[in-house]
Amino acid sequence: MRSTSDRLRHAISFELLGLALVTPLGALAFERPLHEIGLIAVVSAALATAWNYLFNLGFDHALRRLTGALRKPVWLRLVHAVVFEIGLLAVLMPYIAWQLGISLLEALTMDIAFAAFYMVFAFAFNWAYDALFPVPDTQRR
């Protein structure tokens, strides 16, 4: 099991490196100024973090109320991930459209691109993080 300080290092380094990569790549891909994409990226990261907390809290309470447990089989994990992303999209798409003065369709395209980037980034980052900072072995009884 990872320590609290290790989890903090993971979360902070994930966000900082993600922002350092997505901001210039987004500015280049969408032909927008760096400061505009940077603002979108920082606000999106903050909203995603808040949504993650609220969504997971609500999901777990609903799951416990409906089933009496918190066990999530694979099919429910897939539902959880899809509903989470739809909720995040519902929050971010209007914000992106408003902030950049673009249509909802353009904001949808941008939001999907950011989500795709972060899926690939999360996979690569977590793989590299685990290689650089392996989980300490725990003795099994």
C-alpha positions as CSV (number, residue, x, y, z in Angstrom):
1,M,0.0,0.0,0.0
2,R,1.3,3.5,-0.8
3,S,1.8,6.0,1.9
4,T,0.0,9.3,2.1
5,S,3.1,11.3,1.1
6,D,3.6,9.0,-1.9
7,R,0.0,9.5,-2.9
8,L,0.4,13.3,-2.6
9,R,3.6,13.1,-4.7
10,H,1.7,11.0,-7.3
11,A,-1.3,13.4,-7.5
12,I,0.8,16.6,-7.6
13,S,3.3,15.3,-10.1
14,F,0.4,13.9,-12.3
15,E,-1.3,17.2,-12.4
16,L,1.8,19.4,-12.9
17,L,3.2,17.2,-15.7
18,G,-0.2,16.8,-17.3
19,L,-0.7,20.6,-17.4
20,A,2.9,21.1,-18.7
21,L,2.2,18.7,-21.6
22,V,-1.5,19.4,-22.4
23,T,-1.2,23.2,-22.4
24,P,1.4,23.6,-25.3
25,L,0.0,20.6,-27.2
26,G,-3.6,22.0,-26.9
27,A,-2.4,25.5,-28.0
28,L,-0.7,23.9,-31.0
29,A,-3.6,21.5,-31.9
30,F,-6.3,24.1,-31.5
31,E,-4.3,27.1,-32.8
32,R,-5.2,29.1,-29.6
33,P,-2.9,31.2,-27.5
34,L,-1.0,29.4,-24.7
35,H,-2.6,31.4,-22.0
36,E,-6.1,30.6,-23.2
37,I,-5.4,26.8,-23.3
38,G,-3.5,27.1,-20.0
39,L,-6.5,28.7,-18.3
40,I,-8.9,26.0,-19.7
41,A,-6.5,23.3,-18.6
42,V,-6.1,24.6,-15.0
43,V,-9.8,25.2,-14.5
44,S,-10.6,21.8,-16.1
45,A,-8.2,20.0,-13.8
46,A,-9.7,21.8,-10.8
47,L,-13.3,21.0,-11.9
48,A,-12.3,17.4,-12.7
49,T,-10.9,16.9,-9.3
50,A,-14.0,18.4,-7.6
51,W,-16.3,16.3,-9.8
52,N,-14.2,13.2,-9.1
53,Y,-14.7,13.6,-5.3
54,L,-18.4,14.5,-5.5
55,F,-19.3,11.8,-8.1
56,N,-17.5,9.0,-6.3
57,L,-19.0,10.0,-3.0
58,G,-22.5,10.1,-4.5
59,F,-22.0,6.9,-6.4
60,D,-20.7,5.0,-3.4
61,H,-23.7,6.2,-1.3
62,A,-26.1,5.2,-4.0
63,L,-24.5,1.8,-4.4
64,R,-24.5,1.1,-0.7
65,R,-28.2,2.2,-0.5
66,L,-29.2,0.1,-3.5
67,T,-27.1,-3.0,-2.8
68,G,-25.9,-2.8,0.8
69,A,-22.3,-3.1,-0.3
70,L,-19.6,-1.2,-2.2
71,R,-18.4,-4.1,-4.4
72,K,-18.1,-3.1,-8.1
73,P,-18.0,-5.8,-10.7
74,V,-16.4,-5.1,-14.0
75,W,-19.7,-4.1,-15.7
76,L,-20.5,-1.6,-12.9
77,R,-16.9,-0.2,-13.2
78,L,-17.6,0.4,-16.9
79,V,-20.9,2.1,-16.1
80,H,-19.2,4.2,-13.4
81,A,-16.4,5.4,-15.8
82,V,-18.9,6.2,-18.6
83,V,-21.3,8.1,-16.3
84,F,-18.3,10.0,-14.7
85,E,-17.0,11.1,-18.1
86,I,-20.5,12.2,-19.3
87,G,-21.0,14.2,-16.1
88,L,-17.5,15.8,-16.5
89,L,-18.3,16.6,-20.2
90,A,-21.6,18.2,-19.2
91,V,-19.7,20.5,-16.8
92,L,-16.6,21.2,-19.0
93,M,-18.2,21.6,-22.4
94,P,-20.2,24.7,-21.6
95,Y,-17.3,26.2,-19.7
96,I,-14.9,25.7,-22.6
97,A,-17.4,27.2,-25.1
98,W,-18.1,30.2,-22.9
99,Q,-14.4,30.8,-22.0
100,L,-13.2,30.6,-25.6
101,G,-16.2,32.1,-27.3
102,I,-16.7,29.0,-29.4
103,S,-19.7,26.7,-30.3
104,L,-20.7,23.8,-28.1
105,L,-19.7,21.5,-31.0
106,E,-16.2,23.0,-31.1
107,A,-16.0,22.7,-27.3
108,L,-17.1,19.1,-27.5
109,T,-14.3,18.3,-29.9
110,M,-11.8,20.1,-27.7
111,D,-13.1,18.3,-24.6
112,I,-12.9,14.9,-26.3
113,A,-9.4,15.6,-27.4
114,F,-8.4,16.6,-23.8
115,A,-10.1,13.4,-22.4
116,A,-8.2,11.3,-25.0
117,F,-4.9,12.9,-24.1
118,Y,-5.5,12.3,-20.4
119,M,-6.5,8.7,-20.9
120,V,-3.2,8.0,-22.7
121,F,-1.2,10.2,-20.3
122,A,-2.7,8.5,-17.2
123,F,-1.8,5.1,-18.5
124,A,1.8,6.1,-19.4
125,F,2.3,8.2,-16.2
126,N,1.1,5.5,-13.9
127,W,3.2,2.9,-15.5
128,A,6.3,5.1,-15.3
129,Y,5.5,6.2,-11.7
130,D,5.2,2.6,-10.6
131,A,8.5,1.8,-12.2
132,L,10.2,4.8,-10.6
133,F,8.5,4.5,-7.2
134,P,7.5,0.8,-6.8
135,V,5.0,-0.1,-4.2
136,P,6.8,-1.4,-1.2
137,D,6.4,-5.2,-0.8
138,T,4.1,-6.1,2.0
139,Q,4.3,-9.3,3.8
140,R,1.4,-11.7,3.3
141,R,0.2,-13.7,6.3
